Amino acid sequence: MKTTSFRCLWIGQAFANLGDIFYVVGLISLLYTLTGSAFYLSLLPFTTTIFRFFSSLLAPLVIDRFPLKRILVQSQWWKTILLVCLGIYITNFNHDFSVAVILFIALISLLDGVAAPVSAALVPQLVPKDKRMKANGFLNVITQTIFVAGWPLGSVLLISTNSSFIIWLTVMLFAVSTIYTVRIEIAEQTTDSVAPTNWGSIKSGWVAIRQIPTIRTLISIDFITTLASSVWVAAVSIYM
């Protein structure tokens, strides 16, 4: 059962990661088409990074109070719904820029900030202790492969189609990701421990980052990589 659930986890996250890349590619093209302004285009990486940061701050409050699977399923489900709403908006009102586009970006980024740590936290519950290093290595290979292949593939699709098609394709990828996430089976755990306070939940993560240099380095690399990838795609899209 755990092997099947782990397979559902990595397949679901693979589709979600590919959808995240296509989503950024489609939005960059959309914003530039609607505005032709580098300023509005720069709002995408800025909004994404800022709202993911705030979401990551609040993620411990959710993780300490709800089952991990429920959080991941709900985040993927609501991301799919928001993308459907964005696709409808683009299809019917893509003749002008609106703050609604930025609102969609902000809400999806909030959900991303919660989903990322939850998917990582599920691995110890699905994989035996002696195989966790191998499982994490496998997940990293899958993530990096999608990252390397996703950007050029998204650019090719954008050249061949348009931003609306990319957004609707992302909706399909998120829907498939949600289906696989629902299929994850985790044994219910009952505990009598008292949930930490709100401030205690938030502070615990920052204490770990401050005290463990390795975690601090990984967090910095992930932040820079996320920001750089969005800027790179923006520059390439403008050039094309």
Summary of the structure (lengths in Angstrom):
residues: 240
radius of gyration: 18.4
end to end distance: 47.3
largest distance: 58.0
contacts: 734
relative contact order: 0.19
helix: 86%
strand: 0%
